[in-house]
Amino acid sequence: MRENIALRPALPADAPALAALFRASVEVLAQEDYSEAQVEAWAALADDEAAFAKKLADELTIVATVGSEIAGFASLKGADHLDMLYVHPAHIRRGVGTGLCDAMEKLAGARRAASLTADVSDCAHAFFAARKYEAQKRNMVFLGDEVLGNTTMTKKLASAPEKIQ
């Protein structure tokens, strides 16, 4: 079932809700691919709400809403790096992630990026592969005493629009 999704820029007031969504997404969706300790270390990245809010504000962050509820968010770092894409567990497989990813690809293209790169968790690998992202390398992410694996994946974007003179 596809939901009626609206996209908008993230606002500073969204930070607490986005931190809670981040934590819920990681805690529920990463269970099958990461250990309990790895999931907790990853989810804890949202514990420092001020730092999390600053990260969101420092990047181009958009929010997906369904009705009045925040269903997901994504952020673009620079012109060509999809830094975060998280969907609330209640909204997975309903088009929220697809809508966010489509928007990030368009925004990267508008910034004249030739490709879009993301460091993709094991639980999101199939989603990105289905969108024609190609695996480039395997990474280890150190979070306290935990080490999590992810994969750098890249997608070539459609030609950037010609510069208007």
N, C-alpha and C positions, 0 to 999 in steps of 0.2 A: 504494500500500500504506500503510494507516494503521498507525502504530506504537502500542504500548502505552506511553502517556506518563503519567508521574507529575509532579505539580507540588509544589514545596515552596518555603519562603522561602530566599532566598540566605543563606549563612553567610559570615562573614569569611574562613574558610579556602578558600572557592570563588574568591576574587578572582584568583589566578593562572590558574586554568582558564578563568574567564570572560573574562579579558584575551586569552588565547590563542584562545578561540572567537571573540571579537569580531574579532581580526585575521584569522583564517582566513575568517570570513564575508565581511568586507569585501574581502579580497584575491581571493577566488574569485567571489563573487556580483556584485560591482560592476564587473568587468572590461568588460562590454559597454556600460555606460552612462557610465563615467568614464575619463579617461586614466590611464596608468600612474602619472604624478606625482600626480594627484588621489587615486587609490586609496592610494598610499603615505602621503600626508599624512593621509588619513582613518584608515588603519590605525594610524598612529603615535600616535593619541590614547590607545592602550593601552600605550604604551611606559613611561610613568611609572606603574608598577603601584600605588604608594601613592595617587596622585591618582585613578586609576581605581577603586581599592577604596573610597576616600572617597566618590566619586560614587555608587557602587552602594549604600553604606551610608546615604547621605543621602536616598535615595529608597526607595520600596517596591519591592524587587526580588524577583522569583520566578524559579526555575530549573525548566526542564523536563528530566526525565531519562528515558532509555530504558534499562531495565536499570540498571546501575550507572554508565552514561555520561551526562555532561551533554550534552544535545542542543540547548539554547537557553536564552535568558533574556530577560526583559523588565522594564522599570522604569516606575513611575508617579511622576511629579513632582507633588506637591500632589494635589488631588482629580481633576484633569481633563486632565492632559497625559501622554500616552504618550511617554516620553522615549527609551527604547531598546527595540528588539525585534530580536534577532539569533538566527539559527538556524545551527548548524554545517552546512557544505555537504553532509556525508554524510547529513543528515536533512531536507533540503528536500523539499517536496511530499509529506510523509508525515504531516501533521497537527500538527507541532510548533508552527509559527507560529500556526496556527488556535487551538490549545489555549491558547497564551500570550495571544493577543489576546482570546479569549473571557474569560479570567480577568481581564485588565486592565479590560475593559468592565464586568464584574460588580463588581470592586473600586471602580471609579470611581462606578458606580451606588450602591454601598453608602456611598460618601462623599458622596452626594447631588448628584453632578455631573449636570447636564442634558445635557451632551455631553462627548465625549472628542476631544481635539485631538492631532495628531501632525505633526511635520515629517518628511515622508516622502521618502526618497531616490528617485531615478528608477528604481532597480531594484526597489523595493517598491511603486511606484505602483499597478500592476495588482492586487496583493494587497489593498491597502486599498480601492481602487475597488470590487472585487468584494464587499467587506464593507460597502458602502454609505457609505463615507467620501466626502465631497464636497470637491473642491479649493476652497480659499479664496484663496490667493495664492502666488506664486512667490517664493522667497528665494535669496539668495546667502550662502554660508557661506565665510568667509575662514579658511583654515588655512595659516599661513605665507605662502608665495608662491603658493599655489593657491586658486582659487575654485571651489566646488562648488555646484551648484544643487540645491534640493529644493523640495517643495511642502507648504505647510501644508494639512492635510486635517482635516475635522471630521465626526464622526458624532453624531447625536442619539441619546441613550440612552433606554431605556424609562423610564417614570416612576419616580422615586425612591420607595422605600417610605415609607409614612406613618410619622411619628414615633409611637412607642408612649409612652403617658403613664401 
